[in-house]
Amino acid sequence: MTSASIFISRHPVKTSTSTSLFAIGALARKAKEAEVKVYLSTLDDEVVKGHMSTLSNPSSLPPPELLKTSITKRKGTLTVIAEYKRKLNAEGFVNDIFEPELMSPVFREFGASATAVMTDKRMGGCDYEDLMTVAKEQEESRGDVPGPLPVICSDLIVDKVQIARAKACGAGAINLQLGLLGEEKCKDFMSAAAALSMESVIEVNNLDGIKLAVSSLSAPIILINSADDIETKCSWRSEHIPEDVAAVCLINANQNKALEEVEEAWKLRDGGYQSVWVSDCLFKSGGDPTEHAGAIINAMKSKSSVKFASPRSKSGRGEGAREYLGDILM
């Protein structure tokens, strides 16, 4: 695994072998390990302990594919994984963001195919209580249309107890950063997740990471988090990721108030990606009625093309009839 694969925050990283990248990775890992050590020293949650006991004698059953199925629709269709967080990468805490029990149904009702909760307090301002709140709200919609979304724990996972904790909070999947963990630990954590009937999303940030995730890990879901241009990421999709692997691409928020992120989603869809993972861009416009989180999700799912439509025209509500390719083809 090359040094270029070390990746910690939700800021995309250009391929690099710089010393600073190593330092960031080492510091973040040590900080998280210290946090987990404190949690373990005071662990009294019997449910988490029960899951840890399961991990001491893991089964070899394959993981479920609820998340993969949910985010993988017909060819040419794009799905959205909406991530909840209280703190944006560039601007700190969001003043007017709604509580998780209010945002969770918005993600579902406006067409997201899965939701994630950034449970790292430093990066996302959320914790495992927020994860539990979202998972509980989603479960309460069982039997409704739309029904509950798969819930992903998006944490800097460095210990199996975090996987057990995510399971106890109701998550059905975890996010594993291949560059941070390395090949062997990533395999180990994938097996641990499978033993708890959880899926793993393998996050990579360069071509070397993609090749390793495909050839060594046989990852069913790969999340691309890279600052490389869209054309490069689309070439990775077409040339290096097998068709039976769910290819997801992270879309970071631009610093302006425009909706270039929606256009980026359309380009990634046309480049073969099945899903996009969005977070900061859902909240950068606050409560703007035409650019709120649900409207942005709807716009990203639309069947519009970059050539013939503008993102803003697809974001608002009430402009007339609009069709979504996923709804038509399913």
N, C-alpha and C positions, 0 to 999 in steps of 0.2 A: 504494500500500500504506500503510495507516495505522500509526501508532506502536503501536496496540493489538496489532499482530501480532507484535511482538518477543517472543520466548520462548526461554528458554535451558535451564532446569533441568526436572526432571520434577515440580516443584511446579506445579500448575495456576495460571493467572493470571486474575483477573477482568479484563474489558475495561477498559482504562485507557490514558490518554495521559500518564502521569506521567513526569517527568524521570528518576526513579529507574529506571524500566523501560528507558529508553534507555541509561542508564549501565551497567546490568547487561548488556544486549546488547552494547554496545561493548566492555566489559571482557572478557567471555567470548570474543568473537570475536577480540580482539587476543591474548588468552592462547593460544587455539588456533592462530592464525596463527603465533605465535612458536614454538609446539611443532612445527608442521609444517615451519617453516623449518629448525629444528635437524635434523629427520628427513631432509629433503632434502639437507642439507649432508653427511650421512654415508651416504646411500643407496648400498648395494652389492648389493641384492637383485635379481638378474637377472630374476626372474619379474615383480616390480613394474615394473622398467624396460621389460620387454617389453609389459606392459599400457599403460604410459605411451606407448610408441611407437604402439600401436594407437589411442590417443586423439588422437594428432597427425594421424591420417588416419581419422576415424571413419566408419563405414558408416551408412547410413540404415535399417538393418533394424529392425523393431519389436522391443521387448523381449519376452522370453518371459512367460508368465502362470502359471508354476508356483506362485508364492506366492498370487496372486489366486485361482487355482482351488482351492488347498488351504484357504483361509480362507473361501471362499464356498460354502456348502452350500444345501440347500433352504430356502425361506422358512420362518421360524419356528424355525430352527436357529441356535444360537450356537456359534462356534468360539473358541478361545483361542490367543493369541500369548503365550508364556511367555518373559519376559526374564530372563536370568541376570545377576546382579551380586553383588559382594562387599560393597558399601557401600550402606546404606539412606539415603534423603534425610534423615530426621529423627534417626536413631540412630547414624550412623557405621557402622563395619565390623561385620559380623555374625559373632559368635563361633563359632557352630556350623553355619555354612553349609558344605555339601559342595563339594568341588572340581568344576570344570566337567565333567570326564569322568565323574563320578558323577551330577550333576544332569541332564545332557543326556539320558540314557536314561529318567530319571524323567519328564521332560516328554513324551517320545514315548510311553512305555508307559501313561501315565495320560490320554492323549487330546488333548494339545495339537496344534494344526494347523500351528504354526510356532514357531520359537524365535528370540530375539534375544539379542545380547550387548552390554551397555553398555560400549563400549570406551574411553570417556572416563574416564581414571584419577581425575580429581577428582570426577566425579559418581557413578561406579559402582564404582570400585576395580578395574576389569578393564583388560586391554590386548588387543592384537591376538593375542598368544599364546593367550589364553583363547578368542578367536574361532576361531582355528585348531584348538584342541583340541575345541571343540564341533562344528565343521564336520567334522572327521575322525571323531569318534565317530558322528555322524549318518550319514556315508557308509558306515561299517562295517556299518550295519544294512541296507544295500541287499540286497534279496532276501528280507528277513525281513518278518514282519507283526507290528506296523506297521513300515513302511519309514521311510526317512530324512525328516526334516522340513526344509522350507526354512529357511535360516539368514539372519537379517538382521543387518547391521552397524549398531548403534545408536551413532553417534558424532556429535559436533558437526562436521559436514562443512563445510569452508571451502575445500578445495582438491581438485583432481581426483586428486592422488596418494593421497589417502585412499580414493578409490573403487578405484583400482588396487590398493592394499594390501589392501582388503577382499576383492577378487576373488582375489588371490593367497592369501589365508588360507582361501578356500573359501566365502565368503558368496555368496548368490545374489540378495541385495537390500540396499538401503541406505535409511536414514531421512534425509529432507531436511526441515529446518525452514524453511518458507516465510517466516516472519517474520524470521528471521535472515538469509536469503540474498537476499530480494527476488525479484521475478518473473523477471528476465532470467537471473540466475545460477542460479536453480532450474531453469529450462528447459535451460540449458547443462549442468548436472550430470545432469539426467534423460537428455539425449542421450548424455552420456559413459557413464552406466550402461548404457544400451541398447546402445551399441557394444561393451560387454564382456558382453553377454547377461545383464544384471542388471536387476532390477525396482526401482522407486522407490516408497517410501511417503512421501507428502507430509503433513507434520505441520502442522496449523493450530490456532489457539486461539480463533478467534472467527468470526462469520458472514462478515465481510469476507474472511477468509482462505479460507473454504469457497467463496465465490463466485468468487474469483480462481483457486483450484485447479481448479474445474469449468470455468469459461469460458475462461480463458487457457491453463492448463497441460494441460487434458484429462486430469487425473490419474486413473489407473485405481484407485488405492488411496488413500484419504484417512484420516488418523488425527486424530481430534478430541482435543485436550488442553486442557481448559477447566475452570474452577471453576464455571461456570454450572450451574444445577440440572438434574436429569435431564430434566424436562419440556421445558426449553429445548433441550437437546441432541437430544431425540427430535423436536422440531419442526423443527430444522435438518435432521435426517435425512429426514423425510417431505416437507419443503417445498423443500429446496434441493439435495439430493444425488440425482442420477439413479439409477434402479434398477440400471443396468449398472455403477455405480461401487461398489467394495467399501468399505463404511463401517465403520471401526474406531473404537472409543472407548477411551481410556486410563482405567483405573481405578486411582486412587491409594489407598494404604493409609490407613485410619483409624487414629487414635492409640490406640484401645482394642483389647482382645483379642477382641472379638466378630467376627462374620463378615458385617458389613453389606456388604462388597464383593461377596459372592455374591448377595445380594439386589439390589444395584445392577446386576450383570450380567444378572439375570433381567429387570429393568425395561428395560434397554437392548435386550435381545433382543425384548421385546414392543413396543418402540418402533421396531423395524426395523433395528437394527444387526446386521450379519452376524458381527462378531468383536469381542472385547475384547483389549486389550493390558494385561497384568498383570505386575507386577514386585515391588515392595516387599511387597505383601500376601501374596505366596507365601512369604515368609521371616519375617514378623513373629512367628510363633508357634514359630519354631525347629524342633525335632524332635518337637513334639507329635504323637503317632501319629494323632490324628483331624483335625489341622489342618495337616499337612505340605503341601508344594507340590502333590504329586500329588492329594491329597484335595480341595484347593481347586479345582484344574482340573476334576476330575470333577464337583464340586458346581456349578460355573458352567455346565457343559455339560448338566446334567440338565434334564428338561422340566418341572420343578416350577414352580408359580406362586407369586407373593408372597402370594397370598390363602390358599393351602391348605398351604403347607409352610414350614419354617424352614430357613435355611441350614445350621445346625449338624447337623440331622438328615441332610443330604445329604453332609456332608463326610467322615464316617468310613467305614471299610471294614468289611464283614462284617455290616451290619445287615439283610441280606436282599436279595432281588432288586430291582434298580433298572434302569430302561431309560433310555437317552439318545436324545433325539429325532433327533440326527444319525445314530446307528447304525440306528435304525428306518427312516428315510427313505432312506438310501443303499442 
